[in-house]
């Protein structure tokens, strides 16, 4: 593939991921349930405080979507995307199998993987980074996107994920 072909591939990938991610963020803010509905959903998932997480997720999706679409800041919007998808996989999609039509992690896995692939590919010549002469490509940016995204998701969940116990679950200290 020629350099021009790689630039076109990056542009197409950014034009797919960026608007999709932005739309998801916009839906959290202005969709049928708005921020109130998103807050209730996040409360049910066990993200505390839910109102903060609803705003943080929406803002991150909006910003990462714009960053991906414009091709700005190298692998950082890809890292944000990986973090968002990892949190979704470990909260909303956890234990539901692979297929998204059954609630599984298929969709978030593909989006996260595509974001890491874009970080490896780089934003290309037809991007803000390209206009500024900034080029981040290869394994380093891909590892940065994957590591920073996954690490951020793990840290967030360790600090803020408190799902309610299901009535049929017996805590370990009681069952011992």
C-alpha positions as CSV (number, residue, x, y, z in Angstrom):
1,X,0.0,0.0,0.0
2,X,1.3,3.4,-0.9
3,X,1.7,6.3,1.6
4,X,-1.3,7.9,-0.2
5,X,-3.3,4.7,0.4
6,X,-2.4,4.7,4.1
7,X,-3.5,8.3,4.3
8,X,-6.9,7.4,2.7
9,X,-7.3,4.5,5.0
10,X,-6.6,6.7,8.1
11,X,-9.1,9.3,6.8
12,X,-11.8,6.6,6.2
13,X,-11.2,5.1,9.7
14,X,-11.3,8.5,11.3
15,X,-14.5,9.4,9.4
16,X,-16.1,6.2,10.6
17,X,-15.0,6.2,14.3
18,X,-15.1,9.9,15.1
19,X,-18.7,10.7,14.1
20,X,-20.0,7.4,15.6
21,X,-18.3,8.2,19.0
22,X,-19.5,11.8,18.9
23,X,-23.1,10.6,18.2
24,X,-22.9,8.3,21.3
25,X,-21.8,11.2,23.5
26,X,-24.5,13.5,22.0
27,X,-27.1,10.8,22.7
28,X,-26.0,10.7,26.4
29,X,-26.6,14.4,26.7
30,X,-29.5,15.1,24.3
31,X,-31.0,11.7,23.5
32,X,-34.5,10.6,24.6
33,X,-33.5,10.3,28.3
34,X,-30.8,13.0,28.3
35,X,-28.3,13.2,31.1
36,X,-31.0,12.2,33.6
37,X,-31.5,8.9,31.8
38,X,-27.8,8.4,31.3
39,X,-27.3,9.1,35.0
40,X,-29.9,6.5,35.9
41,X,-28.4,4.0,33.6
42,X,-24.9,4.5,35.1
43,X,-26.4,4.3,38.6
44,X,-27.9,0.9,37.7
45,X,-24.5,-0.2,36.3
46,X,-22.8,0.7,39.6
47,X,-20.7,3.7,38.6
48,X,-20.6,6.1,41.5
49,X,-21.3,9.0,41.6
50,X,-23.4,8.3,38.5
51,X,-24.1,11.9,37.6
52,X,-20.3,12.6,37.4
53,X,-19.7,9.5,35.3
54,X,-22.6,10.3,32.9
55,X,-21.1,13.7,32.2
56,X,-17.6,12.4,32.1
57,X,-18.5,9.6,29.6
58,X,-20.5,12.0,27.4
59,X,-17.8,14.6,27.4
60,X,-15.1,12.1,26.7
61,X,-17.1,10.6,23.8
62,X,-17.8,14.1,22.3
63,X,-14.1,15.2,22.7
64,X,-12.6,11.9,21.5
65,X,-15.1,11.8,18.6
66,X,-14.0,15.3,17.4
67,X,-10.3,14.4,18.0
68,X,-10.6,11.2,15.9
69,X,-12.6,12.9,13.1
70,X,-10.2,15.8,12.8
71,X,-7.1,13.7,13.3
72,X,-5.7,15.7,16.1
73,X,-3.4,14.9,19.1
74,X,-2.0,11.6,17.8
75,X,-3.0,8.6,19.8
76,X,-4.8,10.4,22.6
77,X,-8.3,10.3,21.2
78,X,-7.7,6.6,20.5
79,X,-6.7,6.1,24.1
80,X,-9.9,7.8,25.3
81,X,-11.9,5.5,23.0
82,X,-10.2,2.4,24.3
83,X,-10.9,3.5,27.9
84,X,-14.5,4.2,27.1
85,X,-14.9,0.8,25.4
86,X,-13.1,-1.1,28.2
87,X,-15.4,0.4,30.9
88,X,-18.5,-0.5,28.8
89,X,-17.2,-4.0,28.3
90,X,-16.5,-4.5,32.0
91,X,-19.8,-3.0,33.2
92,X,-22.7,-3.1,30.7
93,X,-21.6,-5.9,28.5
94,X,-19.9,-8.2,31.1
95,X,-21.1,-11.7,31.3
96,X,-23.4,-11.4,28.2
97,X,-21.2,-13.3,25.8
98,X,-19.7,-12.1,22.5
99,X,-22.6,-11.0,20.2
100,X,-23.9,-7.5,20.6
101,X,-27.5,-8.5,19.8
102,X,-27.4,-10.5,23.0
103,X,-25.8,-7.6,25.0
104,X,-22.2,-8.9,24.5
105,X,-18.9,-7.1,24.0
106,X,-18.6,-7.6,20.2
107,X,-19.3,-3.9,19.4
108,X,-17.1,-2.4,22.1
109,X,-14.3,-4.8,21.2
110,X,-14.4,-3.8,17.5
111,X,-14.5,-0.1,18.3
112,X,-11.6,-0.4,20.8
113,X,-9.5,-2.5,18.4
114,X,-10.2,-0.1,15.5
115,X,-9.0,2.8,17.7
116,X,-5.7,1.0,18.5
117,X,-5.3,0.2,14.8
118,X,-5.8,3.9,13.9
119,X,-3.2,4.8,16.5
120,X,-0.8,2.4,14.8
121,X,-1.7,3.7,11.3
122,X,-1.5,7.4,12.4
123,X,-3.9,10.1,11.5
124,X,-2.3,10.5,8.1
125,X,-1.7,13.5,5.8
126,X,-5.4,14.5,5.6
127,X,-5.7,15.5,9.3
128,X,-4.9,18.4,11.6
129,X,-1.8,16.4,12.7
130,X,-0.8,16.0,9.1
131,X,-1.2,19.8,8.5
132,X,1.0,20.5,11.5
133,X,3.6,18.0,10.3
134,X,3.1,15.7,13.4
135,X,3.4,12.0,12.7
136,X,2.8,9.3,15.2
137,X,2.7,5.9,13.7
138,X,3.6,2.4,14.6
139,X,3.8,0.2,17.6
140,X,4.6,3.0,20.1
141,X,1.4,5.0,19.5
142,X,-0.7,1.8,19.4
143,X,0.8,0.6,22.7
144,X,0.2,4.1,24.2
145,X,-3.4,4.1,23.1
146,X,-4.1,0.5,24.3
147,X,-2.1,0.9,27.6
148,X,-3.3,4.4,28.6
149,X,-6.9,3.5,27.6
150,X,-7.0,0.2,29.5
151,X,-5.0,1.5,32.4
152,X,-7.4,4.5,32.8
153,X,-10.4,2.2,32.6
154,X,-9.0,-0.1,35.3
155,X,-8.2,2.9,37.6
156,X,-11.7,4.4,37.1
157,X,-13.4,1.1,37.9
158,X,-11.2,0.4,40.9
159,X,-12.1,3.8,42.3
160,X,-15.7,4.1,41.3
161,X,-17.4,0.8,40.3
162,X,-19.7,-0.4,43.0
163,X,-22.4,-2.6,41.5
164,X,-25.2,-3.6,43.8
165,X,-25.1,-7.2,45.1
166,X,-27.8,-9.4,43.6
167,X,-30.1,-10.9,46.2
168,X,-29.1,-14.5,45.1
169,X,-25.4,-13.8,45.6
170,X,-24.0,-14.7,48.9
171,X,-21.0,-12.6,50.0
172,X,-17.8,-14.7,50.5
173,X,-17.5,-13.8,54.2
174,X,-21.0,-15.2,54.8
175,X,-20.5,-18.4,52.9
176,X,-17.2,-19.3,54.6
